[in-house]
Amino acid sequence: MDELTQGTVRRLVLLRHAKAERAQDVLTDESRPLAPKGRDQAGAVGKALVADGVVPQVALVSTALRTRQTWDLLARALRTDPHLRLEPELYHASVADVLTLVRDLDPSVTTVLVVGHEPTMAATAAHLAGPGSDDAAVAQVRVGVPTATASLLEAEAEWADWGRRMARLVSVQRPG
């Protein structure tokens, strides 16, 4: 571990996409767009991240239309230009898949946003939540989270070392 990354707090935000339109016969699930309510939610998530001082340097986003639209709308509020990585495997991801992406992050990155789907976003937060986690937040991720819900986890461990019970689940927030 080099001096730059030793003792650095890393923050991971796991975000379930904003509210999408209902599935229709003409659309595949992957091509479902955000509903008007979802568009509002996504913008509110971006504003909440800025207000909380949790602005990602890297965004890992599922290639589904609703996740890309969630990212596009929340990114407008960030006032920075995080590195965007569209990750097709996030569409059907397991907890292990999400952790593989996180563990491969550059150690100099300290804040990451993953925009994905349920039940994986909540399950990943529950898997990572360890000692010092907020009890109410842990209870929420154990049962799943509604659309536009962000789970914030923190740990001093290098990304490569993130695993079961290695982080503190600080909060689970759903703007407005």
FENDAPE-V701894 format. One record per backbone hydrogen bond with DSSP energy under -1.0 kcal/mol. NH is the residue of the N-H (numbers start at 0). CO is the residue of the C=O. Records with the same first field share a line. If there is no record, write none. Layout:
BEGIN
NH = CO ; CO
END
This chain:
BEGIN
5 = 1
7 = 4
9 = 154
10 = 109
11 = 152
12 = 111
13 = 150
14 = 113
15 = 148
16 = 115
20 = 32
26 = 23
30 = 27
31 = 28
34 = 18
38 = 34
39 = 35
40 = 36
41 = 37
42 = 38
43 = 39
44 = 40
45 = 41
46 = 42
47 = 43
48 = 44
49 = 45
50 = 46
51 = 47
52 = 49
53 = 48
56 = 110
57 = 110
58 = 82
59 = 112
60 = 84
61 = 114
64 = 29
67 = 63
68 = 64
69 = 65
70 = 66
71 = 67
72 = 68
73 = 69
74 = 70
76 = 73
77 = 74
82 = 56
84 = 58
86 = 60
89 = 86
90 = 87
97 = 93
98 = 94
99 = 95
100 = 96
101 = 97
102 = 98
103 = 99
104 = 101
108 = 105
111 = 10
112 = 57
113 = 12
114 = 59
115 = 14
120 = 116
122 = 118
123 = 119
124 = 120
125 = 121
126 = 122
127 = 123
128 = 124
129 = 166
132 = 129
133 = 168
137 = 133
138 = 134
139 = 135
140 = 136
141 = 137
142 = 139
147 = 16
149 = 172
150 = 13
151 = 170
152 = 11
153 = 167
154 = 9
160 = 157
161 = 158
164 = 126
165 = 162
166 = 127
167 = 153
169 = 151 ; 167
170 = 151
172 = 149
END
